[in-house]
Amino acid sequence: MLPLQHPAFWRSASLALLVLVLIGALSPAVWFGNKADALSFIENADKWVHGLTFFALSIWFAGLVERRGYWFVGLGLIVFGALLEFFQMYVRYRAADQFDIAANTAGIIVGLAVALAGLGGWGLRAENWYARQTRN
């Protein structure tokens, strides 16, 4: 982890984020009404949701660790995504799909590439910004 001033906050927020993704992945999609019509105007909407979710997760975690830890972020998120699909096999209103794992992995790769391009380490910048705001 980066030398953050509030590591307990960041760990708690990270855990909460992962729990929210877990709940979303294992809950019925009642917020969409008829699942067949949900986002039907977007081709492969489910895969886009998977990719964007794991893109966001990779950006989040890349903001909290040093660059040399990005491989661990990627590996951890791939395992997390695979576990979600495994758990979905045991939930009657969800279905596991190997292409979801592929979409997750694509989101992770793109997210870590964006982090390497400059967005990584945002946690330190956020803390520095907050410290400047509270000093004034």
C-alpha positions in Angstrom: 0.0 0.0 0.0 1.1 3.5 -0.6 2.1 5.6 2.4 -1.4 6.9 2.9 -2.3 9.0 6.0 -5.6 7.1 6.6 -4.9 3.4 5.7 -7.8 2.1 7.8 -10.2 4.3 5.9 -8.9 3.1 2.5 -9.0 -0.5 3.6 -12.6 -0.2 4.9 -13.7 1.6 1.8 -12.1 -1.1 -0.4 -13.7 -3.9 1.5 -17.1 -2.1 1.3 -16.6 -1.7 -2.4 -15.9 -5.4 -2.9 -18.9 -6.4 -0.7 -21.1 -4.1 -2.9 -19.9 -5.8 -6.0 -20.4 -9.2 -4.4 -24.0 -8.3 -3.4 -24.7 -7.0 -6.9 -23.3 -10.1 -8.5 -25.4 -12.4 -6.3 -28.6 -10.4 -6.1 -31.6 -10.7 -8.5 -31.6 -8.0 -11.0 -34.9 -6.6 -9.8 -33.9 -3.0 -10.5 -34.1 -3.8 -14.2 -37.6 -5.2 -14.2 -37.6 -7.7 -17.0 -34.0 -8.8 -17.3 -34.4 -9.6 -21.0 -35.2 -6.0 -21.7 -32.6 -4.5 -19.4 -30.2 -2.4 -21.4 -31.3 -4.2 -24.6 -30.4 -1.2 -26.6 -26.7 -2.0 -25.9 -25.3 -5.1 -27.5 -23.7 -7.4 -24.9 -24.7 -5.0 -22.1 -23.9 -7.6 -19.5 -20.3 -8.0 -20.6 -20.0 -4.2 -20.7 -21.2 -4.0 -17.1 -18.7 -6.7 -16.1 -15.8 -4.9 -17.9 -16.7 -1.5 -16.6 -17.1 -2.8 -13.0 -13.7 -4.4 -13.1 -12.1 -1.4 -14.8 -13.4 0.7 -11.9 -12.1 -1.8 -9.3 -8.7 -1.9 -10.9 -8.5 2.0 -11.0 -9.6 2.0 -7.3 -6.9 -0.4 -6.2 -4.2 1.0 -8.4 -4.8 4.3 -6.6 -3.9 2.7 -3.3 -0.8 0.6 -4.1 2.6 1.3 -5.7 3.1 0.4 -9.3 5.1 -2.7 -8.5 1.9 -4.0 -6.8 -0.3 -3.7 -9.9 0.3 -7.3 -10.9 -1.1 -8.3 -7.5 -4.1 -6.0 -8.0 -4.7 -7.7 -11.4 -4.3 -11.2 -10.1 -6.5 -10.5 -7.1 -9.3 -9.0 -9.2 -9.2 -11.9 -11.7 -9.6 -14.4 -8.8 -12.4 -12.3 -7.3 -14.2 -12.2 -10.6 -13.8 -16.0 -11.0 -15.1 -16.6 -7.5 -18.2 -14.4 -8.3 -18.9 -16.6 -11.3 -18.3 -19.8 -9.2 -20.8 -18.5 -6.6 -23.3 -17.7 -9.3 -23.5 -21.3 -10.2 -25.2 -21.9 -6.9 -27.7 -19.1 -7.1 -30.8 -20.1 -9.0 -31.6 -16.7 -10.5 -28.0 -16.1 -11.8 -25.9 -18.0 -14.3 -22.1 -18.4 -14.4 -20.5 -17.5 -17.7 -16.9 -17.9 -18.8 -17.3 -14.8 -21.0 -18.0 -12.7 -17.9 -14.6 -13.7 -16.6 -13.1 -12.6 -20.0 -15.0 -9.3 -19.8 -13.7 -8.8 -16.2 -10.2 -9.5 -17.3 -10.4 -7.1 -20.2 -11.7 -4.4 -17.8 -8.8 -5.1 -15.4 -6.2 -4.9 -18.2 -7.6 -1.6 -19.5 -7.9 -0.2 -16.0 -4.3 -1.0 -15.1 -3.1 0.4 -18.4 -4.9 3.6 -17.5 -3.3 3.5 -14.1 0.1 3.1 -15.6 -0.5 6.0 -17.9 -0.9 8.3 -14.9 -4.1 7.7 -13.0 -2.5 5.3 -10.6 -1.6 6.6 -7.1 -4.6 8.8 -7.0 -5.1 8.0 -3.3 -2.1 10.0 -2.3 -3.2 12.9 -4.5 -6.7 12.8 -3.0 -5.3 12.8 0.5 -2.9 15.7 -0.3 -5.8 17.7 -1.8 -8.0 17.0 1.3 -5.1 18.1 3.6 -4.8 21.4 1.7 -8.5 22.0 1.9 -8.7 21.4 5.6 -5.7 23.6 6.4 -7.4 26.7 4.9 
